[in-house]
Each structure stands twice: as structure tokens, then as C-alpha cells.
Amino acid sequence: MAEFALELNEDQKAVRDWVHGFAADVMRPAAAEWDEREETPWPIIQEAAKIGLYSLDFYAQQYFDPTGLGIPVVMEELFWGDAGIGLSIVGTALAAVGVLANGTEEQIGTWIPQMYGDENDVKVAAFCSSEPDAGSDVSAMRTRAVYDEAKDEWVLNGTKTWATNGGIANVHVVVAVVDPELGAKGHASFVIPPNTPGLSQGQKFKKHGIRASHTAEVVLEDVRVPGHCLLGGKEKLDERLARAREKAKKGGGERVRNAAMATFEASRPAVGAQAVGIARAAYEVALDYAKTRVQFGRPIIDNQGIAFQLADMRTRVDAARLLVWRASWMAAAGKPFEAAEGSMSKLFAGETAKAVTAQAIQILGGNGFTREYPVERMHRDAAIYSIFEGTSEIQRLVIARTISGIHIR
Ligand SMILES: Cc1cc2nc3c(=O)[nH]c(=O)nc-3n(C[C@H](O)[C@H](O)[C@H](O)COP(=O)(O)OP(=O)(O)OC[C@H]3O[C@@H](n4cnc5c(N)ncnc54)[C@H](O)[C@@H]3O)c2cc1C
């Protein structure tokens, strides 16, 4: 029987240290500059591509780590380096996972390489689901995809919002309504190939945090894509829609809902790990500062009021990591998420990042409030972790419904 251990194996430690080196030597020194510029840090993505850190191969390798810890360990280190640049590096993976989860082998082989480009010509990809009136409530989605049978083409119309890398991506993955009668079960995902007419970037958002990551609207006006751009293919879609219609008639649909939930539960710990990285970074800055800042003739850490805050910060960071690791391990081991453990990890890690970065500002005093020190940026970056990939309220809703079996509103 396998021994229980919470220690990383040698391969995982080597990957962690390698990513940490990039985060410390390349990302950290550039973080403030790209935060101020509010632009995608292409030269840094390029450097990551050169060493193989921005590539399909690398993420696939981590994704298939049988312990489940490959992805969370990498995420924590990257986001320890900087969250805005980190998101610019891993944003493409969100779109890639959209293709991996729903695409055929041929689609995976065709589109994912085009999402990353190569080290001499790096590209990014975008996953576009959210809309102005469909954020937490994806069933309110309006972007429509209509099949033109004569030409074997799909025609897409609508406006997506908040898309990470939206408009600057080489490949966009767009979720659209194919059967409005079926709510969220009538959605399908499409690949929009590079330079497709009708797709344009709308407003680029000026943000509170993760400012090195590009976030924009994506406008789709009579965007025509070949039939093979429907992820999974038409036959599979028709079968799925027929099953959903049948279930809707009988008042079922539980299995479809469960499958979608299992996907979210498996991906949320990766986002939680990003939040752990930010929280750990701020905690470390605060710990160092508290040891060297002298007031009343002694380092401020000599006061219990400061030292106990640091003890709480460290405890929360470690607890968040353990929840993230547990959920990641469960996903890899195929364990059922009977208490929405994936949502728990994202909820706790996201809230931890917000709280710990706020405490770090307090410990740094006036310096913490300025852009001379990194904790105010970390606090701004942390704020997104209770909003995207399901808000904290939505995570609580999922957990509450799962543990109670009651459809709480
Ligand atoms: C920087 C950034 C990057 C993003 N990247 C992407 C991306 O790449 N692709 C993509 O598709 N989307 C992306 N998003 C969108 C993100 O996922 C949404 O913002 C998020 O799902 C919340 O939706 P909303 O903003 O419309 O908020 P709303 O759904 O309008 O929520 C507003 C408030 O109401 C609360 N609320 C809503 N419903 C309930 C309920 N039933 N019970 C209790 N409280 C509730 C929410 O928790 C929240 O506090 C991004 C967003 C940002 C800000």
C-alpha cells in the first residue's frame, strides 16, 4: 500500500525550483514595469517560450503528473513571481483546456499548437464565455451560433466580455448558444481560427489589478467558421442535444450537470494555487520587513501584535495550499468531489490571498501603501481571486448545494 506523504518527489522539486528561478530572476524584476504599462509582456512570454516554460509540452507534462500536483506547484511559483505576468503566461492554457476537454484528437492536434506559436513567434489564446449579461449566470448567454448546412459553416454573432487575451489571441475559443430552449445545456464551443473576418476586439479594460494581463471585449459579427471548428464535431453535438431534450422532457439532466461540475471542480484548484502564490509572496515580504524595520528601538516583529499576524498569515497560506493539493490529488485520482472540494480550495485560497496581502500592507505601514514596495500590487492582484473562475459567492453556493443536496439559491 502506498505511504501517505505530503512531500514533493524529486522530479516535482526540480520543476518547482526551475520555475521559481524564472519567477525570481525574470518575472519579479519586471513586475512593477508591466503593471504600470498595462500591456501584455510579450518579451517575457518569449523568454518563457525559449526555455520551454511557455509551451504545450510543458503544461501537458504537468497536467498528466499522476499525483495531480504538477500544475498547482507550477502555478504557485509563477504567481509568486507576479500575478499579471503569470496570467499572461498561463491564460492560453484556459483556452487550451477548452479544446482538450471538448475537442477531437484532430482538433487538439490542429489548434493547440497554434495557440502557443513557437519560441520565435509566440502566440496567445483566449477563452470567451462571459458576456455583459451572463457572468455568474452562464445560462443567460446570448451569443448565437447558427448552422448553415448548405455551406457546412457555423455563423456566430454576439459580444463576449472580460476575455483574457481577447482580441490579441491567435486562436479564440468561443462558447455560444446552439439551442436556446436548453439553457446552459444548449451551448457549444467553437474555435475561431486566426484572422477570421468578423471577430474584433472591443473595449480593452483598464483594471484594478493583474494589469499586465490583457482583458477585453470580443465582438462577433457574422463570423463564419467551417463545420470542423465546432469542438467535438456535429454528430456528437446532435447526440448531446437530443439527450438533453429527452431529459428536459422527463425533467432530468442531473448527469449532464454533474459532468460539467466535475470539470470545474478539477480546474478550480489550479486557480487556487495561483492565489496561494500571491499570498505566499506577500507574506514573505512582510516577514522580512518586520525583522528589519525598527521602531521604539526594536524590530517590529518583536511585538506580538505583528508576530501573531505573521503566524496567522503563514497558517492561512499553508492551509490554502493543503486544500489546493487535496483537490488536485482528488482530480488526478478520480475521486468524487462529494463536498465540492475543488470549489473549497478556490474559495479559501482566493480569500486568503486578499486577506494576507492586506495584512502585508499593514505590516509595511506607509511603505506598504506605496508602489515602492510590491505588496500594494499584490493586494490589487489578489482581488480578482474572489471574482473570476467563479466568484466566492458562487463557490459557496456550489459547496452548500453539494453538502446539503438542496438547490440553495
Ligand atoms: C480580469 C478578468 C479576467 C477574466 N477572464 C475571463 C476569461 O478569460 N474568459 C471568460 O469567459 N471570462 C473571464 N472573466 C469573467 C469572470 O469569470 C466573471 O467576471 C465572473 O464570472 C463574474 O461574473 P460578473 O462579473 O458578471 O459578476 P456577476 O455575476 O454580475 O456577479 C456580481 C456579484 O453578484 C454575486 N452573485 C451573482 N449571483 C449570485 C448568487 N446566485 N448568489 C449570491 N451571489 C451572487 C457575485 O458573486 C458577485 O459578487 C474575467 C473577469 C475578469 C475581471
The ligand as an SDF file (V2000), in Angstrom:
LIG
                    3D

 53 58  0  0  0  0  0  0  0  0999 V2000
   -9.6650   40.2370  -15.0970 C   0  0  0  0  0  0  0  0  0  0  0  0
  -10.7460   39.3010  -15.5270 C   0  0  0  0  0  0  0  0  0  0  0  0
  -10.4170   38.2690  -16.3890 C   0  0  0  0  0  0  0  0  0  0  0  0
  -11.4210   37.3960  -16.8200 C   0  0  0  0  0  0  0  0  0  0  0  0
  -11.1250   36.4200  -17.7510 N   0  0  0  0  0  0  0  0  0  0  0  0
  -12.1520   35.7200  -18.3210 C   0  0  0  0  0  0  0  0  0  0  0  0
  -11.9030   34.8760  -19.4530 C   0  0  0  0  0  0  0  0  0  0  0  0
  -10.7570   34.7110  -19.8940 O   0  0  0  0  0  0  0  0  0  0  0  0
  -12.9620   34.2650  -20.0430 N   0  0  0  0  0  0  0  0  0  0  0  0
  -14.2410   34.4190  -19.5820 C   0  0  0  0  0  0  0  0  0  0  0  0
  -15.1500   33.8390  -20.1700 O   0  0  0  0  0  0  0  0  0  0  0  0
  -14.4950   35.2080  -18.5010 N   0  0  0  0  0  0  0  0  0  0  0  0
  -13.4860   35.8710  -17.8820 C   0  0  0  0  0  0  0  0  0  0  0  0
  -13.7530   36.7050  -16.8170 N   0  0  0  0  0  0  0  0  0  0  0  0
  -15.1350   36.8580  -16.3420 C   0  0  0  0  0  0  0  0  0  0  0  0
  -15.3580   36.3320  -14.9430 C   0  0  0  0  0  0  0  0  0  0  0  0
  -15.3570   34.9440  -14.9450 O   0  0  0  0  0  0  0  0  0  0  0  0
  -16.6590   36.9810  -14.4260 C   0  0  0  0  0  0  0  0  0  0  0  0
  -16.3670   38.3200  -14.1080 O   0  0  0  0  0  0  0  0  0  0  0  0
  -17.2240   36.2470  -13.2360 C   0  0  0  0  0  0  0  0  0  0  0  0
  -17.7380   35.0060  -13.6230 O   0  0  0  0  0  0  0  0  0  0  0  0
  -18.3360   37.0270  -12.5320 C   0  0  0  0  0  0  0  0  0  0  0  0
  -19.2920   37.4750  -13.4230 O   0  0  0  0  0  0  0  0  0  0  0  0
  -19.7550   39.0120  -13.4030 P   0  0  0  0  0  0  0  0  0  0  0  0
  -18.5210   39.8320  -13.4340 O   0  0  0  0  0  0  0  0  0  0  0  0
  -20.7450   39.2170  -14.4780 O   0  0  0  0  0  0  0  0  0  0  0  0
  -20.4370   39.1940  -11.9930 O   0  0  0  0  0  0  0  0  0  0  0  0
  -21.9600   38.9100  -11.6050 P   0  0  0  0  0  0  0  0  0  0  0  0
  -22.3190   37.5170  -11.9800 O   0  0  0  0  0  0  0  0  0  0  0  0
  -22.8240   40.0060  -12.1070 O   0  0  0  0  0  0  0  0  0  0  0  0
  -21.8980   38.9900  -10.0150 O   0  0  0  0  0  0  0  0  0  0  0  0
  -21.9380   40.2150   -9.2990 C   0  0  0  0  0  0  0  0  0  0  0  0
  -21.9790   39.8860   -7.8110 C   0  0  0  0  0  0  0  0  0  0  0  0
  -23.1790   39.1590   -7.5050 O   0  0  0  0  0  0  0  0  0  0  0  0
  -22.8560   37.9350   -6.8820 C   0  0  0  0  0  0  0  0  0  0  0  0
  -23.8260   36.8960   -7.2850 N   0  0  0  0  0  0  0  0  0  0  0  0
  -24.2470   36.5800   -8.5370 C   0  0  0  0  0  0  0  0  0  0  0  0
  -25.1100   35.5620   -8.4910 N   0  0  0  0  0  0  0  0  0  0  0  0
  -25.2260   35.2070   -7.1890 C   0  0  0  0  0  0  0  0  0  0  0  0
  -25.9700   34.2090   -6.4840 C   0  0  0  0  0  0  0  0  0  0  0  0
  -26.7510   33.3390   -7.1360 N   0  0  0  0  0  0  0  0  0  0  0  0
  -25.8540   34.1450   -5.1460 N   0  0  0  0  0  0  0  0  0  0  0  0
  -25.0440   35.0150   -4.4700 C   0  0  0  0  0  0  0  0  0  0  0  0
  -24.3270   35.9600   -5.0740 N   0  0  0  0  0  0  0  0  0  0  0  0
  -24.4110   36.0650   -6.4150 C   0  0  0  0  0  0  0  0  0  0  0  0
  -21.4370   37.6170   -7.3660 C   0  0  0  0  0  0  0  0  0  0  0  0
  -20.7810   36.7070   -6.5070 O   0  0  0  0  0  0  0  0  0  0  0  0
  -20.8210   38.9850   -7.3700 C   0  0  0  0  0  0  0  0  0  0  0  0
  -20.4020   39.3340   -6.0850 O   0  0  0  0  0  0  0  0  0  0  0  0
  -12.7570   37.5570  -16.3400 C   0  0  0  0  0  0  0  0  0  0  0  0
  -13.0480   38.5920  -15.4490 C   0  0  0  0  0  0  0  0  0  0  0  0
  -12.0700   39.4860  -15.0610 C   0  0  0  0  0  0  0  0  0  0  0  0
  -12.4580   40.6330  -14.1650 C   0  0  0  0  0  0  0  0  0  0  0  0
  1  2  1  0
  2  3  1  0
  2 52  2  0
  3  4  2  0
  4  5  1  0
  4 50  1  0
  5  6  2  0
  6  7  1  0
  6 13  1  0
  7  8  2  0
  7  9  1  0
  9 10  1  0
 10 11  2  0
 10 12  1  0
 12 13  2  0
 13 14  1  0
 14 15  1  0
 14 50  1  0
 15 16  1  0
 16 17  1  0
 16 18  1  0
 18 19  1  0
 18 20  1  0
 20 21  1  0
 20 22  1  0
 22 23  1  0
 23 24  1  0
 24 25  2  0
 24 26  1  0
 24 27  1  0
 27 28  1  0
 28 29  2  0
 28 30  1  0
 28 31  1  0
 31 32  1  0
 32 33  1  0
 33 34  1  0
 33 48  1  0
 34 35  1  0
 35 36  1  0
 35 46  1  0
 36 37  1  0
 36 45  1  0
 37 38  2  0
 38 39  1  0
 39 40  1  0
 39 45  2  0
 40 41  1  0
 40 42  2  0
 42 43  1  0
 43 44  2  0
 44 45  1  0
 46 47  1  0
 46 48  1  0
 48 49  1  0
 50 51  2  0
 51 52  1  0
 52 53  1  0
M  END
$$$$
